[in-house]
């Protein structure tokens, strides 16, 4: 652990070869991306739930047509 009297670095941030990215810029980019990720996940979850409910409505038995199949000779099936 460094001593308490030691001075912090004069230019904190990400030091690259040609330039330095300050910490506040990294924090802003990280915060914005996390907020975007959280809101996108909520929107995606709501969209998937809506699609699931819509597909249930499409495939409900009361909405499907009744199909009558022709009976072949020798077939002992019941015709409804």
mmCIF file of the N, C-alpha and C atoms, coordinates in Angstrom:
data_MODEL
# 
_entry.id   MODEL 
# 
loop_
_atom_site.group_PDB 
_atom_site.id 
_atom_site.type_symbol 
_atom_site.label_atom_id 
_atom_site.label_alt_id 
_atom_site.label_comp_id 
_atom_site.label_asym_id 
_atom_site.label_entity_id 
_atom_site.label_seq_id 
_atom_site.pdbx_PDB_ins_code 
_atom_site.Cartn_x 
_atom_site.Cartn_y 
_atom_site.Cartn_z 
_atom_site.occupancy 
_atom_site.B_iso_or_equiv 
_atom_site.pdbx_formal_charge 
_atom_site.auth_seq_id 
_atom_site.auth_comp_id 
_atom_site.auth_asym_id 
_atom_site.auth_atom_id 
_atom_site.pdbx_PDB_model_num 
ATOM 1   N N  . UNK A 1 1  ? 0.853   -1.168  0.000   1.00 0.00 ? 1  UNK A N  1 
ATOM 2   C CA . UNK A 1 1  ? 0.000   0.000   0.000   1.00 0.00 ? 1  UNK A CA 1 
ATOM 3   C C  . UNK A 1 1  ? 0.899   1.233   0.000   1.00 0.00 ? 1  UNK A C  1 
ATOM 4   N N  . UNK A 1 2  ? 0.636   2.214   -0.867  1.00 0.00 ? 2  UNK A N  1 
ATOM 5   C CA . UNK A 1 2  ? 1.488   3.394   -0.909  1.00 0.00 ? 2  UNK A CA 1 
ATOM 6   C C  . UNK A 1 2  ? 1.258   4.271   0.322   1.00 0.00 ? 2  UNK A C  1 
ATOM 7   N N  . UNK A 1 3  ? 2.252   5.033   0.698   1.00 0.00 ? 3  UNK A N  1 
ATOM 8   C CA . UNK A 1 3  ? 2.079   5.914   1.866   1.00 0.00 ? 3  UNK A CA 1 
ATOM 9   C C  . UNK A 1 3  ? 1.034   6.997   1.596   1.00 0.00 ? 3  UNK A C  1 
ATOM 10  N N  . UNK A 1 4  ? 0.414   7.492   2.670   1.00 0.00 ? 4  UNK A N  1 
ATOM 11  C CA . UNK A 1 4  ? -0.655  8.477   2.552   1.00 0.00 ? 4  UNK A CA 1 
ATOM 12  C C  . UNK A 1 4  ? -0.148  9.832   2.091   1.00 0.00 ? 4  UNK A C  1 
ATOM 13  N N  . UNK A 1 5  ? 1.136   10.118  2.271   1.00 0.00 ? 5  UNK A N  1 
ATOM 14  C CA . UNK A 1 5  ? 1.677   11.431  1.896   1.00 0.00 ? 5  UNK A CA 1 
ATOM 15  C C  . UNK A 1 5  ? 2.109   11.494  0.441   1.00 0.00 ? 5  UNK A C  1 
ATOM 16  N N  . UNK A 1 6  ? 2.039   10.376  -0.258  1.00 0.00 ? 6  UNK A N  1 
ATOM 17  C CA . UNK A 1 6  ? 2.458   10.358  -1.659  1.00 0.00 ? 6  UNK A CA 1 
ATOM 18  C C  . UNK A 1 6  ? 1.448   11.101  -2.521  1.00 0.00 ? 6  UNK A C  1 
ATOM 19  N N  . UNK A 1 7  ? 1.937   11.899  -3.470  1.00 0.00 ? 7  UNK A N  1 
ATOM 20  C CA . UNK A 1 7  ? 1.063   12.665  -4.357  1.00 0.00 ? 7  UNK A CA 1 
ATOM 21  C C  . UNK A 1 7  ? 0.483   11.738  -5.429  1.00 0.00 ? 7  UNK A C  1 
ATOM 22  N N  . UNK A 1 8  ? -0.783  11.961  -5.799  1.00 0.00 ? 8  UNK A N  1 
ATOM 23  C CA . UNK A 1 8  ? -1.346  11.173  -6.898  1.00 0.00 ? 8  UNK A CA 1 
ATOM 24  C C  . UNK A 1 8  ? -0.702  11.606  -8.210  1.00 0.00 ? 8  UNK A C  1 
ATOM 25  N N  . UNK A 1 9  ? -0.772  10.773  -9.231  1.00 0.00 ? 9  UNK A N  1 
ATOM 26  C CA . UNK A 1 9  ? -0.187  11.151  -10.517 1.00 0.00 ? 9  UNK A CA 1 
ATOM 27  C C  . UNK A 1 9  ? -0.821  12.439  -11.051 1.00 0.00 ? 9  UNK A C  1 
ATOM 28  N N  . UNK A 1 10 ? -0.034  13.236  -11.749 1.00 0.00 ? 10 UNK A N  1 
ATOM 29  C CA . UNK A 1 10 ? -0.505  14.546  -12.206 1.00 0.00 ? 10 UNK A CA 1 
ATOM 30  C C  . UNK A 1 10 ? -1.571  14.435  -13.300 1.00 0.00 ? 10 UNK A C  1 
ATOM 31  N N  . UNK A 1 11 ? -1.469  13.448  -14.168 1.00 0.00 ? 11 UNK A N  1 
ATOM 32  C CA . UNK A 1 11 ? -2.465  13.293  -15.231 1.00 0.00 ? 11 UNK A CA 1 
ATOM 33  C C  . UNK A 1 11 ? -3.025  11.873  -15.198 1.00 0.00 ? 11 UNK A C  1 
ATOM 34  N N  . UNK A 1 12 ? -4.019  11.635  -14.305 1.00 0.00 ? 12 UNK A N  1 
ATOM 35  C CA . UNK A 1 12 ? -4.600  10.297  -14.243 1.00 0.00 ? 12 UNK A CA 1 
ATOM 36  C C  . UNK A 1 12 ? -5.405  10.015  -15.503 1.00 0.00 ? 12 UNK A C  1 
ATOM 37  N N  . UNK A 1 13 ? -5.326  8.811   -15.947 1.00 0.00 ? 13 UNK A N  1 
ATOM 38  C CA . UNK A 1 13 ? -6.070  8.409   -17.129 1.00 0.00 ? 13 UNK A CA 1 
ATOM 39  C C  . UNK A 1 13 ? -5.364  7.272   -17.827 1.00 0.00 ? 13 UNK A C  1 
ATOM 40  N N  . UNK A 1 14 ? -5.800  6.980   -19.008 1.00 0.00 ? 14 UNK A N  1 
ATOM 41  C CA . UNK A 1 14 ? -5.237  5.906   -19.810 1.00 0.00 ? 14 UNK A CA 1 
ATOM 42  C C  . UNK A 1 14 ? -4.160  6.492   -20.710 1.00 0.00 ? 14 UNK A C  1 
ATOM 43  N N  . UNK A 1 15 ? -2.914  6.145   -20.443 1.00 0.00 ? 15 UNK A N  1 
ATOM 44  C CA . UNK A 1 15 ? -1.795  6.666   -21.229 1.00 0.00 ? 15 UNK A CA 1 
ATOM 45  C C  . UNK A 1 15 ? -1.545  5.755   -22.417 1.00 0.00 ? 15 UNK A C  1 
ATOM 46  N N  . UNK A 1 16 ? -1.765  6.286   -23.600 1.00 0.00 ? 16 UNK A N  1 
ATOM 47  C CA . UNK A 1 16 ? -1.457  5.576   -24.827 1.00 0.00 ? 16 UNK A CA 1 
ATOM 48  C C  . UNK A 1 16 ? -0.204  6.193   -25.428 1.00 0.00 ? 16 UNK A C  1 
ATOM 49  N N  . UNK A 1 17 ? 0.276   5.654   -26.504 1.00 0.00 ? 17 UNK A N  1 
ATOM 50  C CA . UNK A 1 17 ? 1.535   6.121   -27.083 1.00 0.00 ? 17 UNK A CA 1 
ATOM 51  C C  . UNK A 1 17 ? 1.450   7.579   -27.538 1.00 0.00 ? 17 UNK A C  1 
ATOM 52  N N  . UNK A 1 18 ? 0.365   7.962   -28.205 1.00 0.00 ? 18 UNK A N  1 
ATOM 53  C CA . UNK A 1 18 ? 0.281   9.302   -28.776 1.00 0.00 ? 18 UNK A CA 1 
ATOM 54  C C  . UNK A 1 18 ? -0.552  10.278  -27.954 1.00 0.00 ? 18 UNK A C  1 
ATOM 55  N N  . UNK A 1 19 ? -1.455  9.786   -27.137 1.00 0.00 ? 19 UNK A N  1 
ATOM 56  C CA . UNK A 1 19 ? -2.324  10.684  -26.369 1.00 0.00 ? 19 UNK A CA 1 
ATOM 57  C C  . UNK A 1 19 ? -2.776  9.996   -25.090 1.00 0.00 ? 19 UNK A C  1 
ATOM 58  N N  . UNK A 1 20 ? -3.408  10.780  -24.206 1.00 0.00 ? 20 UNK A N  1 
ATOM 59  C CA . UNK A 1 20 ? -3.907  10.279  -22.932 1.00 0.00 ? 20 UNK A CA 1 
ATOM 60  C C  . UNK A 1 20 ? -5.413  10.498  -22.874 1.00 0.00 ? 20 UNK A C  1 
ATOM 61  N N  . UNK A 1 21 ? -6.142  9.467   -22.453 1.00 0.00 ? 21 UNK A N  1 
ATOM 62  C CA . UNK A 1 21 ? -7.591  9.585   -22.278 1.00 0.00 ? 21 UNK A CA 1 
ATOM 63  C C  . UNK A 1 21 ? -7.843  9.818   -20.793 1.00 0.00 ? 21 UNK A C  1 
ATOM 64  N N  . UNK A 1 22 ? -8.457  10.942  -20.415 1.00 0.00 ? 22 UNK A N  1 
ATOM 65  C CA . UNK A 1 22 ? -8.686  11.230  -18.997 1.00 0.00 ? 22 UNK A CA 1 
ATOM 66  C C  . UNK A 1 22 ? -9.702  10.272  -18.378 1.00 0.00 ? 22 UNK A C  1 
ATOM 67  N N  . UNK A 1 23 ? -9.627  10.154  -17.047 1.00 0.00 ? 23 UNK A N  1 
ATOM 68  C CA . UNK A 1 23 ? -10.508 9.228   -16.334 1.00 0.00 ? 23 UNK A CA 1 
ATOM 69  C C  . UNK A 1 23 ? -11.974 9.614   -16.473 1.00 0.00 ? 23 UNK A C  1 
ATOM 70  N N  . UNK A 1 24 ? -12.270 10.910  -16.447 1.00 0.00 ? 24 UNK A N  1 
ATOM 71  C CA . UNK A 1 24 ? -13.675 11.317  -16.534 1.00 0.00 ? 24 UNK A CA 1 
ATOM 72  C C  . UNK A 1 24 ? -14.289 10.913  -17.877 1.00 0.00 ? 24 UNK A C  1 
ATOM 73  N N  . UNK A 1 25 ? -13.492 10.929  -18.947 1.00 0.00 ? 25 UNK A N  1 
ATOM 74  C CA . UNK A 1 25 ? -14.012 10.513  -20.252 1.00 0.00 ? 25 UNK A CA 1 
ATOM 75  C C  . UNK A 1 25 ? -14.287 9.013   -20.264 1.00 0.00 ? 25 UNK A C  1 
ATOM 76  N N  . UNK A 1 26 ? -13.400 8.243   -19.663 1.00 0.00 ? 26 UNK A N  1 
ATOM 77  C CA . UNK A 1 26 ? -13.620 6.795   -19.577 1.00 0.00 ? 26 UNK A CA 1 
ATOM 78  C C  . UNK A 1 26 ? -14.850 6.484   -18.737 1.00 0.00 ? 26 UNK A C  1 
ATOM 79  N N  . UNK A 1 27 ? -15.031 7.234   -17.643 1.00 0.00 ? 27 UNK A N  1 
ATOM 80  C CA . UNK A 1 27 ? -16.191 7.027   -16.780 1.00 0.00 ? 27 UNK A CA 1 
ATOM 81  C C  . UNK A 1 27 ? -17.488 7.380   -17.511 1.00 0.00 ? 27 UNK A C  1 
ATOM 82  N N  . UNK A 1 28 ? -17.488 8.460   -18.280 1.00 0.00 ? 28 UNK A N  1 
ATOM 83  C CA . UNK A 1 28 ? -18.681 8.850   -19.029 1.00 0.00 ? 28 UNK A CA 1 
ATOM 84  C C  . UNK A 1 28 ? -19.043 7.808   -20.078 1.00 0.00 ? 28 UNK A C  1 
ATOM 85  N N  . UNK A 1 29 ? -18.050 7.316   -20.792 1.00 0.00 ? 29 UNK A N  1 
ATOM 86  C CA . UNK A 1 29 ? -18.307 6.311   -21.825 1.00 0.00 ? 29 UNK A CA 1 
ATOM 87  C C  . UNK A 1 29 ? -18.815 5.018   -21.189 1.00 0.00 ? 29 UNK A C  1 
ATOM 88  N N  . UNK A 1 30 ? -18.203 4.620   -20.077 1.00 0.00 ? 30 UNK A N  1 
ATOM 89  C CA . UNK A 1 30 ? -18.634 3.399   -19.397 1.00 0.00 ? 30 UNK A CA 1 
ATOM 90  C C  . UNK A 1 30 ? -20.038 3.513   -18.836 1.00 0.00 ? 30 UNK A C  1 
ATOM 91  N N  . UNK A 1 31 ? -20.368 4.663   -18.257 1.00 0.00 ? 31 UNK A N  1 
ATOM 92  C CA . UNK A 1 31 ? -21.699 4.866   -17.691 1.00 0.00 ? 31 UNK A CA 1 
ATOM 93  C C  . UNK A 1 31 ? -22.761 4.882   -18.785 1.00 0.00 ? 31 UNK A C  1 
ATOM 94  N N  . UNK A 1 32 ? -22.483 5.587   -19.860 1.00 0.00 ? 32 UNK A N  1 
ATOM 95  C CA . UNK A 1 32 ? -23.456 5.656   -20.955 1.00 0.00 ? 32 UNK A CA 1 
ATOM 96  C C  . UNK A 1 32 ? -23.698 4.283   -21.565 1.00 0.00 ? 32 UNK A C  1 
ATOM 97  N N  . UNK A 1 33 ? -22.637 3.507   -21.743 1.00 0.00 ? 33 UNK A N  1 
ATOM 98  C CA . UNK A 1 33 ? -22.816 2.182   -22.339 1.00 0.00 ? 33 UNK A CA 1 
ATOM 99  C C  . UNK A 1 33 ? -23.586 1.250   -21.407 1.00 0.00 ? 33 UNK A C  1 
ATOM 100 N N  . UNK A 1 34 ? -23.361 1.357   -20.105 1.00 0.00 ? 34 UNK A N  1 
ATOM 101 C CA . UNK A 1 34 ? -24.106 0.511   -19.166 1.00 0.00 ? 34 UNK A CA 1 
ATOM 102 C C  . UNK A 1 34 ? -25.588 0.896   -19.133 1.00 0.00 ? 34 UNK A C  1 
ATOM 103 N N  . UNK A 1 35 ? -25.890 2.198   -19.147 1.00 0.00 ? 35 UNK A N  1 
ATOM 104 C CA . UNK A 1 35 ? -27.295 2.626   -19.169 1.00 0.00 ? 35 UNK A CA 1 
ATOM 105 C C  . UNK A 1 35 ? -27.985 2.182   -20.449 1.00 0.00 ? 35 UNK A C  1 
ATOM 106 N N  . UNK A 1 36 ? -27.285 2.271   -21.554 1.00 0.00 ? 36 UNK A N  1 
ATOM 107 C CA . UNK A 1 36 ? -27.837 1.810   -22.827 1.00 0.00 ? 36 UNK A CA 1 
ATOM 108 C C  . UNK A 1 36 ? -28.088 0.306   -22.799 1.00 0.00 ? 36 UNK A C  1 
ATOM 109 N N  . UNK A 1 37 ? -27.179 -0.440  -22.211 1.00 0.00 ? 37 UNK A N  1 
ATOM 110 C CA . UNK A 1 37 ? -27.330 -1.890  -22.116 1.00 0.00 ? 37 UNK A CA 1 
ATOM 111 C C  . UNK A 1 37 ? -28.526 -2.270  -21.248 1.00 0.00 ? 37 UNK A C  1 
ATOM 112 N N  . UNK A 1 38 ? -28.704 -1.597  -20.125 1.00 0.00 ? 38 UNK A N  1 
ATOM 113 C CA . UNK A 1 38 ? -29.828 -1.899  -19.236 1.00 0.00 ? 38 UNK A CA 1 
ATOM 114 C C  . UNK A 1 38 ? -31.158 -1.581  -19.919 1.00 0.00 ? 38 UNK A C  1 
ATOM 115 N N  . UNK A 1 39 ? -31.246 -0.417  -20.557 1.00 0.00 ? 39 UNK A N  1 
ATOM 116 C CA . UNK A 1 39 ? -32.508 -0.067  -21.217 1.00 0.00 ? 39 UNK A CA 1 
ATOM 117 C C  . UNK A 1 39 ? -32.781 -0.973  -22.420 1.00 0.00 ? 39 UNK A C  1 
ATOM 118 N N  . UNK A 1 40 ? -31.745 -1.361  -23.152 1.00 0.00 ? 40 UNK A N  1 
ATOM 119 C CA . UNK A 1 40 ? -31.940 -2.273  -24.284 1.00 0.00 ? 40 UNK A CA 1 
ATOM 120 C C  . UNK A 1 40 ? -32.401 -3.644  -23.813 1.00 0.00 ? 40 UNK A C  1 
ATOM 121 N N  . UNK A 1 41 ? -31.888 -4.104  -22.680 1.00 0.00 ? 41 UNK A N  1 
ATOM 122 C CA . UNK A 1 41 ? -32.317 -5.412  -22.180 1.00 0.00 ? 41 UNK A CA 1 
ATOM 123 C C  . UNK A 1 41 ? -33.773 -5.373  -21.727 1.00 0.00 ? 41 UNK A C  1 
ATOM 124 N N  . UNK A 1 42 ? -34.199 -4.266  -21.123 1.00 0.00 ? 42 UNK A N  1 
ATOM 125 C CA . UNK A 1 42 ? -35.605 -4.147  -20.721 1.00 0.00 ? 42 UNK A CA 1 
ATOM 126 C C  . UNK A 1 42 ? -36.519 -4.112  -21.941 1.00 0.00 ? 42 UNK A C  1 
ATOM 127 N N  . UNK A 1 43 ? -36.128 -3.362  -22.951 1.00 0.00 ? 43 UNK A N  1 
ATOM 128 C CA . UNK A 1 43 ? -36.939 -3.273  -24.170 1.00 0.00 ? 43 UNK A CA 1 
ATOM 129 C C  . UNK A 1 43 ? -37.009 -4.626  -24.866 1.00 0.00 ? 43 UNK A C  1 
ATOM 130 N N  . UNK A 1 44 ? -35.890 -5.346  -24.901 1.00 0.00 ? 44 UNK A N  1 
ATOM 131 C CA . UNK A 1 44 ? -35.864 -6.668  -25.527 1.00 0.00 ? 44 UNK A CA 1 
ATOM 132 C C  . UNK A 1 44 ? -36.758 -7.646  -24.776 1.00 0.00 ? 44 UNK A C  1 
ATOM 133 N N  . UNK A 1 45 ? -36.712 -7.610  -23.454 1.00 0.00 ? 45 UNK A N  1 
ATOM 134 C CA . UNK A 1 45 ? -37.552 -8.506  -22.662 1.00 0.00 ? 45 UNK A CA 1 
ATOM 135 C C  . UNK A 1 45 ? -39.030 -8.219  -22.902 1.00 0.00 ? 45 UNK A C  1 
ATOM 136 N N  . UNK A 1 46 ? -39.406 -6.936  -22.940 1.00 0.00 ? 46 UNK A N  1 
ATOM 137 C CA . UNK A 1 46 ? -40.802 -6.585  -23.189 1.00 0.00 ? 46 UNK A CA 1 
ATOM 138 C C  . UNK A 1 46 ? -41.243 -7.012  -24.591 1.00 0.00 ? 46 UNK A C  1 
ATOM 139 N N  . UNK A 1 47 ? -40.359 -6.868  -25.568 1.00 0.00 ? 47 UNK A N  1 
ATOM 140 C CA . UNK A 1 47 ? -40.698 -7.272  -26.936 1.00 0.00 ? 47 UNK A CA 1 
ATOM 141 C C  . UNK A 1 47 ? -40.874 -8.782  -27.034 1.00 0.00 ? 47 UNK A C  1 
ATOM 142 N N  . UNK A 1 48 ? -40.018 -9.542  -26.365 1.00 0.00 ? 48 UNK A N  1 
ATOM 143 C CA . UNK A 1 48 ? -40.149 -11.000 -26.393 1.00 0.00 ? 48 UNK A CA 1 
ATOM 144 C C  . UNK A 1 48 ? -41.430 -11.458 -25.706 1.00 0.00 ? 48 UNK A C  1 
ATOM 145 N N  . UNK A 1 49 ? -41.798 -10.811 -24.622 1.00 0.00 ? 49 UNK A N  1 
ATOM 146 C CA . UNK A 1 49 ? -43.048 -11.159 -23.940 1.00 0.00 ? 49 UNK A CA 1 
ATOM 147 C C  . UNK A 1 49 ? -44.241 -10.856 -24.843 1.00 0.00 ? 49 UNK A C  1 
ATOM 148 N N  . UNK A 1 50 ? -44.219 -9.708  -25.514 1.00 0.00 ? 50 UNK A N  1 
ATOM 149 C CA . UNK A 1 50 ? -45.315 -9.348  -26.419 1.00 0.00 ? 50 UNK A CA 1 
ATOM 150 C C  . UNK A 1 50 ? -45.405 -10.320 -27.586 1.00 0.00 ? 50 UNK A C  1 
ATOM 151 N N  . UNK A 1 51 ? -44.262 -10.733 -28.122 1.00 0.00 ? 51 UNK A N  1 
ATOM 152 C CA . UNK A 1 51 ? -44.276 -11.702 -29.224 1.00 0.00 ? 51 UNK A CA 1 
ATOM 153 C C  . UNK A 1 51 ? -44.808 -13.049 -28.754 1.00 0.00 ? 51 UNK A C  1 
ATOM 154 N N  . UNK A 1 52 ? -44.474 -13.457 -27.549 1.00 0.00 ? 52 UNK A N  1 
ATOM 155 C CA . UNK A 1 52 ? -44.986 -14.712 -27.015 1.00 0.00 ? 52 UNK A CA 1 
ATOM 156 C C  . UNK A 1 52 ? -46.492 -14.679 -26.832 1.00 0.00 ? 52 UNK A C  1 
ATOM 157 N N  . UNK A 1 53 ? -47.000 -13.563 -26.322 1.00 0.00 ? 53 UNK A N  1 
ATOM 158 C CA . UNK A 1 53 ? -48.447 -13.437 -26.150 1.00 0.00 ? 53 UNK A CA 1 
ATOM 159 C C  . UNK A 1 53 ? -49.164 -13.403 -27.499 1.00 0.00 ? 53 UNK A C  1 
ATOM 160 N N  . UNK A 1 54 ? -48.566 -12.747 -28.477 1.00 0.00 ? 54 UNK A N  1 
ATOM 161 C CA . UNK A 1 54 ? -49.179 -12.705 -29.806 1.00 0.00 ? 54 UNK A CA 1 
ATOM 162 C C  . UNK A 1 54 ? -49.193 -14.086 -30.449 1.00 0.00 ? 54 UNK A C  1 
ATOM 163 N N  . UNK A 1 55 ? -48.136 -14.858 -30.265 1.00 0.00 ? 55 UNK A N  1 
ATOM 164 C CA . UNK A 1 55 ? -48.109 -16.195 -30.852 1.00 0.00 ? 55 UNK A CA 1 
ATOM 165 C C  . UNK A 1 55 ? -49.108 -17.116 -30.158 1.00 0.00 ? 55 UNK A C  1 
ATOM 166 N N  . UNK A 1 56 ? -49.351 -16.910 -28.872 1.00 0.00 ? 56 UNK A N  1 
ATOM 167 C CA . UNK A 1 56 ? -50.383 -17.697 -28.191 1.00 0.00 ? 56 UNK A CA 1 
ATOM 168 C C  . UNK A 1 56 ? -51.756 -17.392 -28.783 1.00 0.00 ? 56 UNK A C  1 
ATOM 169 N N  . UNK A 1 57 ? -52.012 -16.139 -29.087 1.00 0.00 ? 57 UNK A N  1 
ATOM 170 C CA . UNK A 1 57 ? -53.299 -15.765 -29.670 1.00 0.00 ? 57 UNK A CA 1 
ATOM 171 C C  . UNK A 1 57 ? -53.471 -16.358 -31.059 1.00 0.00 ? 57 UNK A C  1 
ATOM 172 N N  . UNK A 1 58 ? -52.404 -16.428 -31.830 1.00 0.00 ? 58 UNK A N  1 
ATOM 173 C CA . UNK A 1 58 ? -52.495 -16.973 -33.184 1.00 0.00 ? 58 UNK A CA 1 
ATOM 174 C C  . UNK A 1 58 ? -52.808 -18.461 -33.145 1.00 0.00 ? 58 UNK A C  1 
ATOM 175 N N  . UNK A 1 59 ? -52.199 -19.177 -32.221 1.00 0.00 ? 59 UNK A N  1 
ATOM 176 C CA . UNK A 1 59 ? -52.329 -20.630 -32.202 1.00 0.00 ? 59 UNK A CA 1 
ATOM 177 C C  . UNK A 1 59 ? -53.343 -21.140 -31.181 1.00 0.00 ? 59 UNK A C  1 
ATOM 178 N N  . UNK A 1 60 ? -54.236 -20.287 -30.729 1.00 0.00 ? 60 UNK A N  1 
ATOM 179 C CA . UNK A 1 60 ? -55.302 -20.762 -29.846 1.00 0.00 ? 60 UNK A CA 1 
ATOM 180 C C  . UNK A 1 60 ? -56.210 -21.703 -30.616 1.00 0.00 ? 60 UNK A C  1 
ATOM 181 N N  . UNK A 1 61 ? -56.706 -22.723 -29.961 1.00 0.00 ? 61 UNK A N  1 
ATOM 182 C CA . UNK A 1 61 ? -57.526 -23.732 -30.640 1.00 0.00 ? 61 UNK A CA 1 
ATOM 183 C C  . UNK A 1 61 ? -58.843 -23.146 -31.141 1.00 0.00 ? 61 UNK A C  1 
ATOM 184 N N  . UNK A 1 62 ? -59.372 -22.158 -30.477 1.00 0.00 ? 62 UNK A N  1 
ATOM 185 C CA . UNK A 1 62 ? -60.657 -21.596 -30.911 1.00 0.00 ? 62 UNK A CA 1 
ATOM 186 C C  . UNK A 1 62 ? -60.525 -20.799 -32.200 1.00 0.00 ? 62 UNK A C  1 
ATOM 187 N N  . UNK A 1 63 ? -59.332 -20.384 -32.537 1.00 0.00 ? 63 UNK A N  1 
ATOM 188 C CA . UNK A 1 63 ? -59.122 -19.583 -33.737 1.00 0.00 ? 63 UNK A CA 1 
ATOM 189 C C  . UNK A 1 63 ? -58.702 -20.422 -34.939 1.00 0.00 ? 63 UNK A C  1 
ATOM 190 N N  . UNK A 1 64 ? -58.303 -21.659 -34.719 1.00 0.00 ? 64 UNK A N  1 
ATOM 191 C CA . UNK A 1 64 ? -57.834 -22.497 -35.813 1.00 0.00 ? 64 UNK A CA 1 
ATOM 192 C C  . UNK A 1 64 ? -59.016 -23.125 -36.546 1.00 0.00 ? 64 UNK A C  1 
ATOM 193 N N  . UNK A 1 65 ? -58.935 -23.272 -37.853 1.00 0.00 ? 65 UNK A N  1 
ATOM 194 C CA . UNK A 1 65 ? -60.033 -23.902 -38.594 1.00 0.00 ? 65 UNK A CA 1 
ATOM 195 C C  . UNK A 1 65 ? -60.043 -25.413 -38.354 1.00 0.00 ? 65 UNK A C  1 
ATOM 196 N N  . UNK A 1 66 ? -61.215 -25.994 -38.484 1.00 0.00 ? 66 UNK A N  1 
ATOM 197 C CA . UNK A 1 66 ? -61.341 -27.443 -38.358 1.00 0.00 ? 66 UNK A CA 1 
ATOM 198 C C  . UNK A 1 66 ? -61.115 -28.042 -39.738 1.00 0.00 ? 66 UNK A C  1 
ATOM 199 N N  . UNK A 1 67 ? -60.152 -28.909 -39.837 1.00 0.00 ? 67 UNK A N  1 
ATOM 200 C CA . UNK A 1 67 ? -59.810 -29.533 -41.112 1.00 0.00 ? 67 UNK A CA 1 
ATOM 201 C C  . UNK A 1 67 ? -60.438 -30.915 -41.179 1.00 0.00 ? 67 UNK A C  1 
ATOM 202 N N  . UNK A 1 68 ? -61.117 -31.188 -42.274 1.00 0.00 ? 68 UNK A N  1 
ATOM 203 C CA . UNK A 1 68 ? -61.698 -32.511 -42.468 1.00 0.00 ? 68 UNK A CA 1 
ATOM 204 C C  . UNK A 1 68 ? -60.844 -33.254 -43.480 1.00 0.00 ? 68 UNK A C  1 
ATOM 205 N N  . UNK A 1 69 ? -60.390 -34.415 -43.096 1.00 0.00 ? 69 UNK A N  1 
ATOM 206 C CA . UNK A 1 69 ? -59.554 -35.230 -43.964 1.00 0.00 ? 69 UNK A CA 1 
ATOM 207 C C  . UNK A 1 69 ? -60.428 -36.273 -44.650 1.00 0.00 ? 69 UNK A C  1 
ATOM 208 N N  . UNK A 1 70 ? -60.187 -36.524 -45.929 1.00 0.00 ? 70 UNK A N  1 
ATOM 209 C CA . UNK A 1 70 ? -60.984 -37.546 -46.624 1.00 0.00 ? 70 UNK A CA 1 
ATOM 210 C C  . UNK A 1 70 ? -60.620 -38.936 -46.103 1.00 0.00 ? 70 UNK A C  1 
ATOM 211 N N  . UNK A 1 71 ? -61.647 -39.765 -45.985 1.00 0.00 ? 71 UNK A N  1 
ATOM 212 C CA . UNK A 1 71 ? -61.419 -41.126 -45.518 1.00 0.00 ? 71 UNK A CA 1 
ATOM 213 C C  . UNK A 1 71 ? -61.090 -42.016 -46.708 1.00 0.00 ? 71 UNK A C  1 
ATOM 214 N N  . UNK A 1 72 ? -60.078 -42.836 -46.563 1.00 0.00 ? 72 UNK A N  1 
ATOM 215 C CA . UNK A 1 72 ? -59.707 -43.772 -47.622 1.00 0.00 ? 72 UNK A CA 1 
ATOM 216 C C  . UNK A 1 72 ? -60.494 -45.062 -47.444 1.00 0.00 ? 72 UNK A C  1 
ATOM 217 N N  . UNK A 1 73 ? -60.531 -45.870 -48.500 1.00 0.00 ? 73 UNK A N  1 
ATOM 218 C CA . UNK A 1 73 ? -61.217 -47.157 -48.405 1.00 0.00 ? 73 UNK A CA 1 
ATOM 219 C C  . UNK A 1 73 ? -60.459 -48.035 -47.430 1.00 0.00 ? 73 UNK A C  1 
ATOM 220 N N  . UNK A 1 74 ? -61.186 -48.682 -46.600 1.00 0.00 ? 74 UNK A N  1 
ATOM 221 C CA . UNK A 1 74 ? -60.576 -49.582 -45.627 1.00 0.00 ? 74 UNK A CA 1 
ATOM 222 C C  . UNK A 1 74 ? -60.141 -48.872 -44.350 1.00 0.00 ? 74 UNK A C  1 
ATOM 223 N N  . UNK A 1 75 ? -60.233 -47.572 -44.323 1.00 0.00 ? 75 UNK A N  1 
ATOM 224 C CA . UNK A 1 75 ? -59.860 -46.835 -43.121 1.00 0.00 ? 75 UNK A CA 1 
ATOM 225 C C  . UNK A 1 75 ? -61.070 -46.800 -42.204 1.00 0.00 ? 75 UNK A C  1 
ATOM 226 N N  . UNK A 1 76 ? -60.877 -47.178 -40.965 1.00 0.00 ? 76 UNK A N  1 
ATOM 227 C CA . UNK A 1 76 ? -61.996 -47.243 -40.040 1.00 0.00 ? 76 UNK A CA 1 
ATOM 228 C C  . UNK A 1 76 ? -62.028 -46.028 -39.119 1.00 0.00 ? 76 UNK A C  1 
ATOM 229 N N  . UNK A 1 77 ? -61.556 -44.926 -39.595 1.00 0.00 ? 77 UNK A N  1 
ATOM 230 C CA . UNK A 1 77 ? -61.570 -43.714 -38.774 1.00 0.00 ? 77 UNK A CA 1 
ATOM 231 C C  . UNK A 1 77 ? -62.959 -43.121 -38.691 1.00 0.00 ? 77 UNK A C  1 
ATOM 232 N N  . UNK A 1 78 ? -63.178 -42.349 -37.697 1.00 0.00 ? 78 UNK A N  1 
ATOM 233 C CA . UNK A 1 78 ? -64.455 -41.679 -37.528 1.00 0.00 ? 78 UNK A CA 1 
ATOM 234 C C  . UNK A 1 78 ? -64.382 -40.314 -38.181 1.00 0.00 ? 78 UNK A C  1 
ATOM 235 N N  . UNK A 1 79 ? -65.459 -39.961 -38.851 1.00 0.00 ? 79 UNK A N  1 
ATOM 236 C CA . UNK A 1 79 ? -65.533 -38.645 -39.459 1.00 0.00 ? 79 UNK A CA 1 
ATOM 237 C C  . UNK A 1 79 ? -66.369 -37.766 -38.544 1.00 0.00 ? 79 UNK A C  1 
ATOM 238 N N  . UNK A 1 80 ? -65.782 -36.620 -38.174 1.00 0.00 ? 80 UNK A N  1 
ATOM 239 C CA . UNK A 1 80 ? -66.524 -35.746 -37.265 1.00 0.00 ? 80 UNK A CA 1 
ATOM 240 C C  . UNK A 1 80 ? -67.116 -34.580 -37.985 1.00 0.00 ? 80 UNK A C  1 
# 
